[in-house]
Amino acid sequence: MQGEDPFDPGTASILRQPKAVWATAGASVVAFMGIGLVDPILPSIAKGLEATPSQVSLLFTSYFLITAVAMLVTGFVSSRIGGRKTLLTGLALVVVFAALSGTSSSVAELVGFRAGWGLGNALFVSTALAVIVGAAAGGSSAAILLYESALGLGMACGPLLGALLGDASWRYPFFGTAALMAIGFVCITAFLKEQPRPARKTSLLDPVKALGHGGLASVATSAFFYNYAFFTILAFTPFVLNMSPYKSGAVFFGWGLLLAVFSVLVAPRLQKRFGSLKVVGASLVLLAADLVILGYGNHMTAIVCTIVSGAFIGMNNTVYTELALGVSDAPRPVASAGYNFVRWFAAAAAPYLAPKIEEWSNIHIPFVVAAGAALLGAVVVWVRRSALTHDAEELEPKHATEDGVTAFAN
């Protein structure tokens, strides 16, 4: 993301965009809301469906396991049917499975419907930035900033919507999401024209082959450990806080707000001053410390540490995305798909393992394990720092002029 600075007054404003861009960005907000939507209502779902925390955490596991596998499929699909049809297919799947989630009579049904939701969300968000870049005014930097703003807003508002609707019934947030995505479907149908298809079709194995590059494999491995820590906070902390949907929603709204601010505003400035590797390394160490304090502190300390973790997560999201897109010579969509294929497996594992670890030990140990994972992510970056820096610098001129896309970038 070199070149024009989207914060420079001389650069075209991200607010001056065609209707097609706003339609896609608006639907992206709702798509990212779906990630944290269930956070405030996890205890309510467990109570309503008579399920254990580890069973309810499978809502995240099924969602992200399908998302990880779908990374191999999204490029294959979009390079053949086009971006617009891929977006609409993803939106349609989300509408159907989000609505079905609200009708679930057992946790097994809900987990299954969340898996279908994950497939739809993967198809949508993996294509959204490509469409925004292709249709936006002001260049790729403005488009990427708009996309990351949509991501941060969605991550912040998801828990808030879950709390507001979930206070009446844990089913309502699912119906609300289905309705909002249906509106997004209508807007994209009305305002977005089909985008040009890539000259070369993507095969199912291209993302896996891209991981043969040592730099990209190193970034993906580090991000795997980081995502384990990230999703321990997102999926396990609501049970530890054990608050009402309103209070839990407020906590995770603050978390998401810090995530958005540090991802869009703070991380780029720190990168410019200290470099990407120092920023991500320090942020991972601070995240590990935050997790340990969260695990052993009192209730108020846990609340504060949960909110503060959003700052470190926001910085890591931005830096990891740029490293993944710039470290190898693979086309950006392919490199991103391979990177996300690896890291989302950790997002699937953490929500299931954290409650299990608590059952095997005590409530503190899941956070210790997550802190250890964050430190392992930092170790990978440190050990591979020379290769990561060298590869990124060699490829920077090529990627600086290439309109990039990222499959589920953050």
C-alpha positions in Angstrom: 0.0 0.0 0.0 2.7 2.4 -1.0 2.1 5.5 -3.2 -0.6 8.0 -2.4 -1.5 8.7 1.2 -5.2 8.5 1.8 -4.9 10.8 4.8 -3.2 13.5 2.6 -5.6 16.4 1.8 -4.3 16.2 -1.8 -5.6 12.6 -2.2 -9.2 12.0 -3.4 -11.5 11.7 -0.4 -12.6 8.2 0.5 -16.1 9.7 1.0 -16.4 10.6 -2.7 -17.2 7.2 -4.1 -19.7 5.7 -6.6 -22.9 4.1 -5.3 -21.5 0.7 -6.2 -18.6 1.2 -3.8 -20.9 2.3 -1.0 -23.2 -0.6 -1.6 -20.3 -3.1 -1.4 -18.8 -1.4 1.6 -22.1 -1.3 3.5 -22.6 -5.0 2.9 -19.0 -5.5 4.1 -19.8 -3.9 7.4 -22.7 -6.3 7.9 -20.6 -9.2 6.8 -17.9 -8.4 9.4 -20.6 -7.8 12.0 -21.4 -11.5 11.7 -18.1 -12.5 13.3 -18.7 -10.8 16.6 -22.4 -10.9 16.5 -22.7 -14.0 18.8 -20.2 -12.8 21.4 -22.7 -11.1 23.8 -25.2 -13.9 23.4 -23.0 -16.9 23.8 -24.1 -17.5 27.5 -27.8 -16.9 26.4 -27.4 -19.4 23.6 -25.9 -21.9 26.0 -28.8 -21.5 28.4 -31.5 -21.5 25.7 -30.2 -24.6 24.0 -29.0 -26.3 27.2 -25.4 -26.5 25.9 -22.0 -26.3 27.5 -19.5 -23.5 26.7 -17.4 -25.9 24.6 -20.4 -26.9 22.6 -21.5 -23.3 22.0 -18.0 -22.3 21.0 -18.4 -24.6 18.1 -20.4 -21.8 16.5 -17.0 -20.2 15.8 -15.2 -23.4 15.0 -17.6 -24.5 12.3 -17.8 -20.9 10.9 -14.0 -20.5 10.6 -13.2 -24.1 9.6 -15.4 -23.7 6.5 -14.0 -20.2 6.0 -10.5 -21.6 5.9 -11.3 -24.4 3.4 -13.3 -21.9 1.3 -10.2 -19.8 0.8 -9.1 -22.4 -1.8 -12.4 -22.1 -3.5 -13.2 -18.4 -3.6 -10.6 -17.4 -6.2 -11.5 -20.4 -8.3 -15.1 -19.3 -8.3 -14.7 -15.5 -8.8 -12.2 -15.9 -11.6 -14.9 -17.9 -13.5 -18.2 -16.3 -12.7 -17.0 -12.7 -12.0 -16.9 -10.6 -8.8 -20.5 -9.4 -8.9 -22.0 -12.9 -9.1 -19.6 -14.2 -6.4 -20.7 -11.4 -4.1 -24.4 -12.1 -4.7 -23.9 -15.8 -4.2 -22.1 -15.2 -0.9 -24.8 -12.7 0.3 -27.6 -15.1 -0.6 -26.0 -17.9 1.4 -25.5 -15.6 4.4 -29.2 -14.5 4.3 -30.4 -18.1 4.1 -28.1 -19.6 6.8 -28.4 -16.6 9.2 -32.1 -16.9 9.1 -32.0 -20.7 9.6 -29.6 -20.1 12.6 -32.4 -18.2 14.3 -34.8 -21.1 13.9 -32.4 -23.7 15.5 -33.8 -26.1 18.1 -30.5 -27.6 19.1 -26.8 -26.5 19.3 -26.0 -29.1 16.6 -28.4 -27.4 14.1 -27.0 -24.0 15.0 -23.4 -25.2 14.5 -24.4 -26.6 11.1 -26.1 -23.4 10.0 -23.1 -21.3 11.1 -20.9 -23.5 8.8 -23.1 -22.6 5.8 -23.0 -19.0 6.9 -19.2 -19.2 7.0 -19.1 -20.4 3.3 -21.3 -17.5 2.2 -19.2 -15.0 4.2 -16.0 -16.3 2.7 -17.3 -15.9 -0.8 -18.5 -12.4 -0.1 -15.6 -10.9 1.9 -12.9 -12.6 -0.2 -14.3 -10.7 -3.3 -15.4 -7.4 -1.7 -12.1 -5.6 -1.6 -11.3 -6.6 -5.2 -14.7 -5.1 -6.3 -14.1 -2.0 -4.2 -10.6 -1.5 -5.6 -12.0 -1.9 -9.1 -14.9 0.5 -8.7 -13.5 3.1 -6.2 -12.3 6.6 -7.0 -9.0 7.8 -5.6 -6.8 4.8 -6.2 -6.2 1.6 -4.4 -5.0 3.2 -1.1 -8.3 5.0 -0.7 -10.2 1.8 -1.6 -8.2 -0.3 0.9 -8.7 2.3 3.6 -12.5 2.3 3.0 -12.5 -1.5 3.2 -10.5 -1.6 6.4 -12.9 1.1 7.8 -15.8 -1.1 7.0 -14.1 -4.1 8.6 -13.4 -2.1 11.8 -16.9 -0.7 12.0 -18.4 -4.1 11.5 -16.2 -5.7 14.2 -17.3 -2.9 16.6 -21.0 -2.9 15.8 -21.5 -6.7 15.6 -21.4 -7.2 19.4 -23.5 -4.1 19.9 -26.2 -5.4 17.5 -26.0 -8.8 19.2 -26.5 -7.2 22.6 -29.4 -5.0 21.5 -31.4 -7.7 19.8 -30.2 -10.6 21.9 -31.4 -9.0 25.2 -34.9 -10.0 24.1 -34.0 -13.4 22.5 -30.8 -15.0 21.4 -32.6 -15.7 18.1 -33.2 -12.1 17.0 -29.6 -11.2 16.1 -29.6 -13.9 13.5 -32.8 -12.7 12.0 -31.5 -9.1 12.1 -28.3 -10.1 10.2 -30.3 -11.9 7.6 -32.5 -8.8 7.0 -29.5 -6.5 6.8 -27.7 -8.8 4.3 -30.9 -9.0 2.2 -30.8 -5.2 2.0 -27.1 -5.5 0.9 -28.1 -8.0 -1.7 -30.7 -5.6 -3.2 -28.2 -2.7 -3.1 -25.5 -4.6 -4.9 -27.9 -5.9 -7.5 -29.1 -2.4 -8.2 -25.8 -0.4 -8.1 -22.9 -2.7 -8.9 -22.1 -3.6 -12.5 -20.0 -6.7 -13.3 -16.3 -6.2 -12.9 -13.7 -7.4 -15.5 -12.6 -11.0 -14.9 -8.9 -11.7 -14.4 -6.9 -12.7 -17.5 -5.9 -16.0 -15.9 -8.2 -18.3 -14.0 -7.2 -19.4 -10.5 -6.9 -23.1 -9.8 -7.8 -24.7 -6.5 -4.2 -25.5 -5.8 -2.7 -22.1 -6.6 -3.0 -20.8 -2.9 -1.4 -24.0 -1.6 1.5 -23.7 -4.2 2.0 -20.1 -3.1 2.8 -21.3 0.4 5.9 -22.9 -1.0 7.5 -19.5 -0.8 9.4 -19.3 2.5 8.4 -15.7 3.3 4.7 -16.3 2.8 4.8 -19.5 4.7 6.5 -17.7 7.6 3.9 -15.0 7.7 1.1 -17.5 7.6 2.7 -19.6 10.4 3.1 -16.5 12.6 -0.4 -15.4 11.8 -1.7 -18.9 12.8 -0.3 -18.5 16.3 -1.5 -14.9 16.5 -5.1 -15.9 15.4 -5.2 -18.6 18.2 -4.7 -15.8 20.7 -7.1 -13.4 18.9 -10.0 -15.9 18.9 -9.4 -17.1 22.4 -10.3 -13.5 23.4 -13.2 -13.3 21.0 -14.8 -16.7 21.7 -13.8 -17.6 25.3 -13.8 -14.3 27.1 -17.6 -13.8 27.1 -18.0 -16.9 29.3 -15.3 -15.6 31.7 -16.9 -12.2 31.9 -20.4 -13.8 32.4 -22.3 -10.5 31.8 -25.7 -9.6 30.5 -25.9 -9.2 26.7 -26.0 -5.4 27.1 -22.9 -5.2 29.2 -21.0 -7.8 27.2 -22.0 -6.0 24.0 -20.6 -2.7 25.4 -17.3 -4.3 26.3 -16.9 -5.8 22.9 -18.0 -2.6 21.2 -15.1 -0.8 23.0 -12.9 -3.7 21.9 -14.0 -3.3 18.3 -13.6 0.5 18.4 -10.0 0.2 19.4 -9.5 -2.4 16.8 -10.8 -0.1 14.1 -8.8 3.0 15.3 -5.5 1.1 15.6 -5.9 -0.8 12.4 -6.8 2.2 10.2 -5.1 5.2 11.9 -2.3 4.0 14.3 -0.7 1.0 12.6 0.2 2.8 9.3 2.0 5.6 11.3 3.9 3.2 13.5 4.9 1.1 10.5 6.2 4.2 8.8 8.3 5.1 11.8 9.5 1.7 13.1 8.9 -0.8 10.3 6.4 -3.6 10.0 8.4 -6.3 11.7 9.2 -4.3 14.9 5.5 -3.2 15.1 4.1 -6.7 14.8 6.7 -8.2 17.1 6.1 -5.6 19.9 2.4 -5.8 19.4 2.4 -9.6 19.8 4.5 -9.4 23.0 2.1 -6.8 24.4 -0.9 -9.0 23.5 0.7 -11.9 25.3 1.2 -9.8 28.4 -2.4 -8.5 28.2 -3.7 -12.1 28.0 -1.8 -13.2 31.1 -3.2 -10.2 33.1 -6.7 -10.9 31.7 -6.5 -14.5 32.8 -5.3 -13.8 36.4 -6.9 -10.4 37.1 -10.2 -9.7 38.8 -13.4 -9.1 36.9 -12.8 -5.4 36.2 -9.2 -6.1 35.1 -10.6 -8.7 32.7 -13.0 -6.2 31.2 -10.2 -3.6 30.8 -7.8 -6.1 29.3 -10.4 -7.4 26.8 -11.0 -3.9 25.6 -7.3 -3.0 25.4 -6.6 -6.2 23.4 -8.5 -4.6 20.5 -5.6 -2.1 20.0 -3.0 -4.9 19.6 -5.3 -6.9 17.4 -6.0 -4.0 15.2 -2.3 -3.3 14.6 -1.6 -6.9 14.0 -4.4 -7.3 11.5 -3.0 -4.4 9.3 0.6 -5.4 9.5 0.0 -9.1 8.8 -2.1 -8.3 5.8 0.5 -6.1 4.2 3.3 -8.7 4.9 1.2 -11.4 3.4 0.5 -9.4 0.2 4.0 -8.1 -0.2 6.4 -10.9 0.8 6.1 -13.2 -2.2 5.9 -13.0 -6.0 2.5 -14.7 -6.1 -0.5 -12.6 -7.3 -2.0 -10.8 -4.4 -5.4 -12.7 -4.4 -3.5 -16.1 -4.5 -1.0 -15.1 -1.8 -3.8 -13.8 0.4 -5.9 -17.0 -0.1 -3.0 -19.2 0.9 -2.2 -17.0 3.9 -5.8 -17.0 5.1 -6.1 -20.8 4.4 -3.5 -21.4 7.1 -4.4 -18.7 9.7 -8.2 -19.4 9.8 -7.5 -22.9 11.0 -6.3 -21.3 14.3 -9.6 -19.3 14.4 -11.4 -22.6 14.2 -9.3 -24.3 16.8 -9.1 -21.7 19.6 -12.9 -21.4 20.3 -13.1 -25.2 20.8 -9.8 -25.8 22.6 -10.1 -22.9 25.1 -13.2 -24.3 27.0 -11.7 -27.8 26.8 -8.4 -26.6 28.4 -10.4 -24.9 31.2 -12.3 -28.2 31.8 -8.9 -30.0 32.0 -7.2 -27.4 34.2 -8.7 -24.1 35.4 -10.0 -20.8 34.0 -6.5 -19.2 33.9 -4.7 -21.7 31.7 -6.6 -21.0 28.4 -5.2 -17.5 28.5 -1.7 -18.7 29.4 -1.8 -21.0 26.3 -3.1 -18.1 24.2 -0.3 -15.8 25.5 2.2 -18.5 24.6 0.8 -18.7 21.1 1.2 -14.9 20.6 4.8 -15.2 21.7 5.4 -18.0 19.3 4.1 -15.8 16.5 6.6 -13.1 17.6 9.4 -15.7 17.6 8.6 -16.8 14.0 8.8 -13.1 12.9 12.1 -12.7 14.8 13.7 -15.8 13.5 12.6 -15.1 9.9 13.1 -11.3 10.0 16.0 -11.2 7.5 14.1 -13.2 4.9 10.9 -11.3 5.4 12.6 -7.9 5.1 14.7 -8.9 2.1 11.8 -10.5 0.2 9.4 -7.7 0.9 11.9 -5.0 -0.2 12.7 -6.9 -3.4 9.0 -7.2 -4.4 7.8 -3.8 -3.2 8.1 -2.0 -6.6 6.0 -4.6 -8.3 3.3 -4.7 -5.7 3.2 -0.9 -5.2 1.8 -0.5 -8.7 -0.5 -3.6 -8.7 -4.1 -3.3 -7.6 -4.3 -5.8 -4.8 -7.1 -7.8 -3.3 -7.1 -9.8 -0.1 -9.3 -12.8 0.7 -10.8 -12.0 4.1 -7.8 -9.7 4.7 -8.2 -8.9 8.4 
